Amino acid sequence: MKRRMMGQGMTEFLVVAPLLLFFGFAIVQFVLLYQAKSTLDVAVLEAAREGAVNHGSMDTMRTGLARGLAPLYARHADATGVQAAMLAAREAANEMASIEVVNPTAAMMRDFARPRFYPAESATYDEIPNDMLMYRDIAHGVESDVNVQDANLLKVRVHYCFDLIVPVVNKVLYYATNVIGNIAANGVFSREPADADVDSYGSPKRPDSVCRTTLADGWKSQRWPIALESEAIVRMQSPFRVDGASVADLAVER
């Protein structure tokens, strides 16, 4: 009787163990996701601050974003490790992240931007005035329906691709977040979707154009990115220029 009970316990353990192991892996992955989101929040604020003092320059905002993301790529607590982390973070900021200027909008630029000549540079820039804001006219712009004080708020949104690294869980979350359907008979552990000849991305029903990867590449590299988003808003400390962020980077008004 005792031997039978031991056999039953072993059978129950073999049934439950894979599920417990999966949930253990999932907890680790979600902790890493939380760490990445917290780091991204700080990095986006760094990017916004850089933009605020540099006329909304997209290049300087990417530099600030990379500086904030560096802790995610740090592997050694020495000068060499810091340098390697910064290089990896710069690459991630350029290739795995997109920065969108939500405010000021193109309409605000048309309402408030004025040409200003800088003798030291012998150049003229179209920019939203930033000086003496408390004394400026508070009338709302015709197109934007905001005043010049509101147009001097810099709001940026960052879309960042974070690589899921915990085995099994990374693939499950990637398939789930992109709502990839029509998988082959053995489900999310399949190496190819049922319609691989039609769509190498697995025909996602909610695709992420920035973070998506082909299923074949994902299985080969074991890199399954998931999108994280964060926003930050700061007051401009320098005039926002049309040339600072390209028109393509300004949020599309709806």
Backbone torsions as a table, in degrees:
resi	resn	phi	psi	omega
1	MET	NA	-44.5	-179.8
2	LYS	-63.2	-39.1	180.0
3	ARG	-64.7	-38.1	178.5
4	ARG	-64.6	-40.9	179.0
5	MET	-64.2	-39.0	177.3
6	MET	-64.5	-38.6	177.9
7	GLY	-66.4	-37.3	178.3
8	GLN	-66.5	-41.8	178.8
9	GLY	-62.4	-39.2	178.0
10	MET	-64.9	-40.7	178.8
11	THR	-63.2	-43.9	179.0
12	GLU	-63.2	-39.0	178.9
13	PHE	-64.3	-42.2	-179.8
14	LEU	-64.9	-29.3	178.4
15	VAL	-76.2	-42.3	-173.7
16	VAL	-83.7	-31.1	-172.8
17	ALA	-55.5	-46.7	179.2
18	PRO	-59.4	-38.0	179.3
19	LEU	-67.4	-42.7	177.8
20	LEU	-63.4	-39.9	179.0
21	LEU	-63.8	-41.1	179.3
22	PHE	-62.7	-45.8	179.6
23	PHE	-64.7	-34.0	175.8
24	GLY	-64.4	-44.9	175.8
25	PHE	-61.7	-40.1	-178.8
26	ALA	-62.9	-40.2	178.8
27	ILE	-61.5	-43.5	178.7
28	VAL	-61.6	-43.8	-178.5
29	GLN	-65.3	-39.7	179.9
30	PHE	-70.3	-30.8	173.9
31	VAL	-64.4	-43.2	177.6
32	LEU	-65.1	-36.8	176.4
33	LEU	-63.5	-42.7	179.1
34	TYR	-62.7	-42.4	177.9
35	GLN	-61.8	-42.7	-179.7
36	ALA	-64.8	-41.6	179.6
37	LYS	-65.3	-41.2	178.3
38	SER	-64.0	-41.2	178.4
39	THR	-66.1	-39.6	179.7
40	LEU	-63.8	-39.7	178.8
41	ASP	-57.8	-43.8	178.5
42	VAL	-67.7	-40.6	-178.5
43	ALA	-64.5	-38.3	179.0
44	VAL	-67.0	-37.9	175.8
45	LEU	-64.3	-39.2	175.6
46	GLU	-61.1	-41.7	179.6
47	ALA	-63.8	-43.9	-179.8
48	ALA	-64.0	-39.2	178.4
49	ARG	-64.0	-41.2	177.1
50	GLU	-62.3	-42.8	178.8
51	GLY	-64.9	-35.5	-176.7
52	ALA	-64.4	-32.9	-177.3
53	VAL	-99.8	1.9	-178.1
54	ASN	-130.0	38.7	173.6
55	HIS	60.4	26.8	179.8
56	GLY	74.1	25.5	-177.9
57	SER	-64.8	126.5	179.5
58	MET	-67.1	-35.3	179.9
59	ASP	-63.3	-44.5	-179.5
60	THR	-70.4	-31.7	177.1
61	MET	-66.8	-36.9	176.7
62	ARG	-66.9	-35.1	176.5
63	THR	-63.5	-44.8	177.8
64	GLY	-63.9	-39.5	178.4
65	LEU	-62.8	-43.7	179.2
66	ALA	-62.2	-41.5	179.5
67	ARG	-62.2	-39.1	179.2
68	GLY	-72.6	-30.0	-178.8
69	LEU	-82.6	-13.1	-174.4
70	ALA	-52.6	-39.2	179.6
71	PRO	-57.3	-27.9	179.6
72	LEU	-68.7	-20.1	-175.1
73	TYR	-112.3	6.3	179.9
74	ALA	-78.1	130.0	179.7
75	ARG	-121.0	-20.8	-179.2
76	HIS	-137.3	139.0	-177.6
77	ALA	-90.4	59.6	175.6
78	ASP	-145.4	178.3	-176.4
79	ALA	-60.1	-40.6	179.3
80	THR	-64.4	-40.3	178.6
81	GLY	-65.0	-39.3	178.2
82	VAL	-64.6	-43.8	179.2
83	GLN	-62.8	-43.5	179.1
84	ALA	-64.6	-38.8	179.3
85	ALA	-64.6	-41.6	179.8
86	MET	-65.8	-40.3	178.7
87	LEU	-63.5	-44.1	179.3
88	ALA	-66.1	-37.7	-180.0
89	ALA	-68.8	-37.8	177.2
90	ARG	-63.9	-41.3	178.1
91	GLU	-63.7	-41.2	178.9
92	ALA	-65.9	-40.4	-179.9
93	ALA	-65.0	-31.4	-179.7
94	ASN	-83.7	-37.8	-171.3
95	GLU	-106.5	-23.7	-173.5
96	MET	-117.5	12.2	-178.6
97	ALA	-142.7	147.8	173.5
98	SER	-125.3	138.0	179.4
99	ILE	-112.1	125.9	179.5
100	GLU	-117.6	129.3	175.4
101	VAL	-85.3	108.8	-179.3
102	VAL	-82.3	-36.0	178.9
103	ASN	-144.4	133.9	2.0
104	PRO	-75.5	154.5	-179.7
105	THR	-93.0	172.7	177.8
106	ALA	-61.5	-35.8	178.3
107	ALA	-64.6	-38.7	177.5
108	MET	-65.6	-37.3	176.8
109	MET	-62.4	-42.4	180.0
110	ARG	-67.9	-32.1	-178.9
111	ASP	-76.7	-39.9	-168.0
112	PHE	-119.4	-16.8	-177.3
113	ALA	-66.0	136.5	178.9
114	ARG	-132.4	146.3	177.4
115	PRO	-70.5	138.0	178.4
116	ARG	-138.2	129.9	-177.9
117	PHE	-93.3	133.1	177.3
118	TYR	-111.5	104.9	-176.9
119	PRO	-58.6	-38.0	-176.7
120	ALA	-63.2	-30.8	-179.9
121	GLU	-101.0	-9.9	-174.7
122	SER	52.9	44.0	-177.0
123	ALA	-140.2	152.0	177.8
124	THR	-116.7	132.8	-179.7
125	TYR	-123.4	143.2	170.3
126	ASP	-86.0	120.0	-175.0
127	GLU	-148.3	155.8	177.2
128	ILE	-82.7	122.2	-178.3
129	PRO	-55.5	139.8	-176.3
130	ASN	-120.9	-10.8	-176.7
131	ASP	-91.6	152.5	175.2
132	MET	52.6	42.4	-174.7
133	LEU	-62.6	-36.5	-176.5
134	MET	-67.8	-16.5	-179.7
135	TYR	-105.2	-1.6	-177.2
136	ARG	-81.3	161.0	179.1
137	ASP	-59.7	132.1	-178.8
138	ILE	-97.7	14.3	178.6
139	ALA	-65.0	144.8	-178.9
140	HIS	-78.9	146.3	177.7
141	GLY	-68.9	153.2	-177.1
142	VAL	-65.1	-43.5	-176.8
143	GLU	-88.8	-42.0	-172.3
144	SER	-86.2	-24.7	-178.0
145	ASP	60.9	32.1	172.7
146	VAL	-132.5	166.1	178.0
147	ASN	-96.0	177.3	-174.1
148	VAL	-67.8	-27.5	176.4
149	GLN	-64.4	-43.3	177.9
150	ASP	-67.1	-32.9	179.2
151	ALA	-69.8	-14.0	178.3
152	ASN	-94.0	11.2	172.7
153	LEU	-93.5	124.1	178.1
154	LEU	-97.2	117.5	176.6
155	LYS	-120.0	124.6	-179.8
156	VAL	-121.5	148.3	176.5
157	ARG	-124.0	129.6	-178.7
158	VAL	-115.8	132.2	177.0
159	HIS	-111.0	113.3	-171.2
160	TYR	-123.1	137.2	-179.8
161	CYS	-96.7	114.0	-179.3
162	PHE	-104.5	127.2	-178.4
163	ASP	-76.0	123.1	173.2
164	LEU	-79.1	128.7	-170.9
165	ILE	-118.2	-11.5	-177.8
166	VAL	-78.1	125.2	-176.3
167	PRO	-55.4	148.1	178.4
168	VAL	70.7	-55.3	-178.4
169	VAL	-62.3	-36.6	-178.0
170	ASN	-61.3	-42.0	-179.6
171	LYS	-70.3	-40.8	179.8
172	VAL	-61.4	-46.0	-179.2
173	LEU	-66.9	-37.8	179.2
174	TYR	-63.7	-46.4	178.5
175	TYR	-62.7	-41.3	-175.3
176	ALA	-69.4	-45.2	-176.6
177	THR	-68.1	-31.3	178.2
178	ASN	-90.8	-2.7	-178.3
179	VAL	50.4	59.8	178.4
180	ILE	-86.3	118.9	-178.7
181	GLY	-111.9	-171.9	178.1
182	ASN	55.4	42.3	179.2
183	ILE	-79.4	157.1	-178.7
184	ALA	-64.6	179.3	-167.9
185	ALA	-55.7	-35.6	-177.5
186	ASN	-93.6	25.4	166.3
187	GLY	68.2	-143.4	-172.8
188	VAL	-67.4	-12.4	178.6
189	PHE	-91.0	7.5	178.5
190	SER	-70.0	147.5	176.9
191	ARG	-83.3	-19.2	178.3
192	GLU	-144.5	142.5	175.9
193	PRO	-71.8	163.9	-178.1
194	ALA	-62.4	-29.1	-177.8
195	ASP	-110.1	41.9	-176.6
196	ALA	-60.0	-31.7	-179.6
197	ASP	-71.9	-18.7	-178.7
198	VAL	-93.5	-46.0	-176.4
199	ASP	-144.1	111.2	-177.9
200	SER	-70.6	-11.1	176.7
201	TYR	-87.8	0.3	177.9
202	GLY	86.6	17.6	-179.4
203	SER	52.3	56.1	-179.7
204	PRO	-64.0	139.0	179.7
205	LYS	-86.6	-16.5	175.3
206	ARG	-135.9	70.6	-172.3
207	PRO	-72.5	151.4	174.0
208	ASP	-113.3	108.2	-173.1
209	SER	-65.6	-27.2	-177.9
210	VAL	-83.1	-43.0	-170.7
211	CYS	-100.2	-2.2	-174.8
212	ARG	-72.9	153.4	175.9
213	THR	-138.3	149.3	177.2
214	THR	-67.4	148.4	-177.6
215	LEU	-64.1	-35.7	178.6
216	ALA	-63.7	-43.7	178.7
217	ASP	-66.6	-37.4	179.2
218	GLY	-62.6	-44.0	179.1
219	TRP	-67.2	-31.9	-178.4
220	LYS	-76.5	-45.7	-176.2
221	SER	-91.9	-15.1	-175.1
222	GLN	58.7	32.9	175.3
223	ARG	-111.6	116.1	-178.9
224	TRP	-124.5	94.7	-175.4
225	PRO	-80.3	145.6	175.7
226	ILE	-127.7	145.0	-174.1
227	ALA	-82.1	133.8	170.8
228	LEU	-121.9	141.1	-179.9
229	GLU	-126.9	146.1	177.1
230	SER	-150.8	152.5	179.5
231	GLU	-128.6	154.1	175.3
232	ALA	-146.5	148.5	179.2
233	ILE	-135.5	130.0	178.5
234	VAL	-139.0	160.8	176.3
235	ARG	-85.5	136.4	179.3
236	MET	-60.8	135.4	175.2
237	GLN	-106.3	4.2	176.5
238	SER	-149.9	158.3	-179.0
239	PRO	-63.7	131.1	177.7
240	PHE	-74.9	129.0	-176.1
241	ARG	-108.1	149.0	174.2
242	VAL	-61.2	-36.9	-178.1
243	ASP	-78.1	-12.5	-178.2
244	GLY	-66.2	-51.6	175.8
245	ALA	-120.1	128.8	-178.3
246	SER	-63.1	158.7	-178.8
247	VAL	-57.6	-32.2	-179.8
248	ALA	-65.8	-25.0	-177.7
249	ASP	-86.0	-13.9	178.6
250	LEU	-75.8	142.4	-178.2
251	ALA	-62.2	139.2	177.7
252	VAL	-78.0	127.0	-179.4
253	GLU	-79.6	140.9	-179.3
254	ARG	-115.8	NA	NA
